[in-house]
Amino acid sequence: MRLLQVSFRYRRRQPFILEEADAQLAPGDAIELTGVNGAGKSTLLRLLAGLARPTRGHVTDRPGVVGFAPDRFPTAQPFTVTSYLTHMASVRGGARWRPWAERLNMGHLLGLPLGELSKGSAHKVGLVQALMADPGLLILDEPFAGLDADARETLPAIVTEVTGRGGIVVASDHQGGLRGLPGLRSWSIVDGRLKEAAPAAPVPPAPQRPLTTVSVTLPADELPLFLARMRDQGYRISDLDHTHPDPPEESG
């Protein structure tokens, strides 16, 4: 997938929100997109997803199945959670949504009208509809916003599964929820320009310090406290923690 000199503005004579963005996306990529509020992150995500057309330039080789989870899921719809997801599964050719709802612990939400959902619960619905058809391109706009702790822990693993089967994931995320993923690419939008940070250099392993073994003689009743202090300070204690009586004095 490729961005070819993509620029975008909403109306003629208005300033460009995004100018000459050029980037290559490969199967298996996970990309974190950052920038200040109003920088154009959501606009870029919509361009990538095909929900908006560039004013100039082109987006080429977009995967055939795109999943898009917006920052704010539109709850003003006359559906319950189950009826909405069932409808979207039908639109997507019989996609399976229930396994994703189980992964995100949504059982208690299924009978609720969309309009009664909290922001975090509505966001889970948006994630499920984006994931249900096994997208080749998954677009996530602030995916961690409002999620409960369990869902926040589950989402990086889901992203890893999508990229592991060759999908591309692009997430606008100011919370850094994906930063532990290996190989994560980092994009930012600054003054309308798309920039990519160089991959972080691997941290070299700490040099091995030479070790030596010492023996210590102390009263038996002080041994437990001494061992506890040494372990707290990171010293390795062998299993030979035995007391030895002093040898008897020779007579004669």
N, C-alpha and C positions, 0 to 999 in steps of 0.2 A: 504494500500500500504506500502511496506517495502523495505528499503535498507539494504541488508545483507552483511556486510563486503566488501563493494564495493571499489575496487581500479582501477585506470586507468592510463595508460601511452600510448603514441603514438607508440613508437617503443621499441623493446627489447633492454635492456641495458641502455635505457634512464631513468632518474629519474621519479618516479611516480608523476603525477600532483595531484592525489587524492588517499589517503590511508585509507583503512578500514573504510569507511563511513558507519555508522549504524544509522538508524532512522526509526521511524514509522510515517506514515501520515494517518490521519483519515478523513472520510467524513466531509466536512465543514471547514477544516483547510485552513487558509491563512498564507503563510510563506514568510517573507522578507529575501532574501539572500544577504549578503554583503561580502566584501573582497576587497583587493587592486587589481589593474589591474594585470592580469596574475595569479591570485590566483587559478583559475580553476572554476569560477562561471558558465561560459557558458558551460564548459565541463560537470559539474554536471547537468545542466538543460537538456542538450542533452541526458545524461544517463537516467534521469527521464522520458523524453519523449519517449525513445526507439529509438532515432536517432543514438545512439552509444551504443556499447556493452561493459560492464565492462571487464577489463583485468582479474580481479578476482572478485569473489562475484556475487551477484544476485540482481536484482530488481524484486520483486514479487507483485502480485495482482494489477498490473497497471489497471486503469479503461479502459473500452473498447474504449471510444472516447477520444482522446487527441487533444487539441488545442495548437499549438506552435507558438508564435509570436517572431521572431528573433530580435536581436538588429538592424540589418541592413537588411531591406527587399530587396530581389533580384529584382531590377527593369529592368535588362537586359533581358526582355522577350517581345515577339511581341504581346502584348495585350494592349487594353485600360483597364481602371479600371473596367468598366462594364463587358467587355468580360472575363477578368481574374476571377472576382468574380463569374460570371455566370458559367464559366468552373469549378471552384472549388466547387461550389454548386452541380453541376452535379456529380462530383467525390465523393462528400459526400452524395450522395443519395437524392438529391433534397433539401438540406438545404436552409434555408431562410436567405439571406444576407442583403436585403434592410433595414429591421428594424434596424440592427446594423449600417449601413451606415448613416441612418437618425440620430441615437443617437449621432454619431460622427461628424455630420454636414458636410457630404462629397458630397452633391449634386453638387457643382461646380466642383468636381474632376472627376465625373463619365465618362465623354467623353474624358479625357486626356489619352495619352499613358503613360504607366508606366515609361518609360524612362525620361519623362518630370517632374516627381514629385519631390518636395523637400523631404528632409529626413523625416521631420515630417509628410507630406502627405503620403509618402510611408509607414510610420510606421502605419498610420491609416488603410491602406489596409491590412497590416499584422495582425493587431488586428481583423479586420472584418473576415478574413479567419480563424483565430483561434477560433472565437466565434460562427460562423454561425451554427455549428452542435451541440450546447449545450454540450460542453465537460465535461466529468467527471473529467478530469485533464487538467487544463489550465496553461501553462508554458509561462511566460512573461520575456523576456530578455530586461532590461532597458526600461520598457514600457512608461515612462514619457519623454524620451529623444526626444526633438524636437517638442513635441505636443503643440498646442495652448492652451490658458488659459481655454477655454470652455471644450476641451477634457480632460485636466488635472483634471478639477473638476468633469467630468462625470465618469472617469475611476474607482475611488474608489467605487462608487455606483454599477457599473457593477460587480466588484469583489465581492461585498457583495451579489449581486443577485446569482452569481455562487455558492458561498459557502452556501448561504441560501437554495439552493435546493440540497445540499449534495455534490457539487463538491469540488475539491481540487485546490487551486491556489498557485503556487510557483513563486515568482517574484524576479529576481535580480534587485536591485534598490538602487543606491547610492544617490538618491535624496530624499528618505524618503517619497515618495508620498502616501504610504499606512499606515503610522504610526498612523494615527488617528483611524484605524479600531479596534473595540473591539476584544480581543482575538488573536491579531496578534502574530504569533510565529516569533522568530528572530534567523536565522541561519547565521553563518559566516564560511568562510574557512580561516584558519590560518596555514601556513606551511604545506599545503596539508591535514589538518585534518578538518573534519566537526564538528563544535561546535554549541550548542544551548544555548542561554542565558536564564537564569531563568526568568519566568514571572515577570514583574515589580510589586512590592507591591502596593496595592491600597493606594491612598493618603487619610489619615484620614481627615474628615471634620474639618474645623477650629472651635475651641471652641466658643460657643456663649458668647459674651460680655454682661454684664448687661447693661440695658438701663434705662435712667431716662429722665423725661420731665421737661423742664425749660420754663419759660416765660421771655420775654425781652421787656423792654419799651424803645422806641427810637423815635426821631422825625419822623413824617409821611413821609417826603420827602426822608429820608434815607432808608425806608423800602425795596424798590425794590433791591437796591444794596446789602443790608445786606442779603436778602433772596438768591440772586444769589450766593454770596460768600459762604454761608452755604451749598447750594446744590452742588456747585463745590467741596467742601471738603467732600462730602459724607454724610452729615447730613440729617436726615429725617425731612421734614417740614410738619406740619399738615395743614389742610385746613382752620384752624381758624386764618388766617392771617388778622385780622381786627384791625383797629385803634380804640382806645377808648379814648374819651376826658377825661381830668382830671375832677374829680367831682367838682361841684361849692363849693366855700368857704361858710361856714355858716356865717350868719350875726348875730349881736346882742350880 
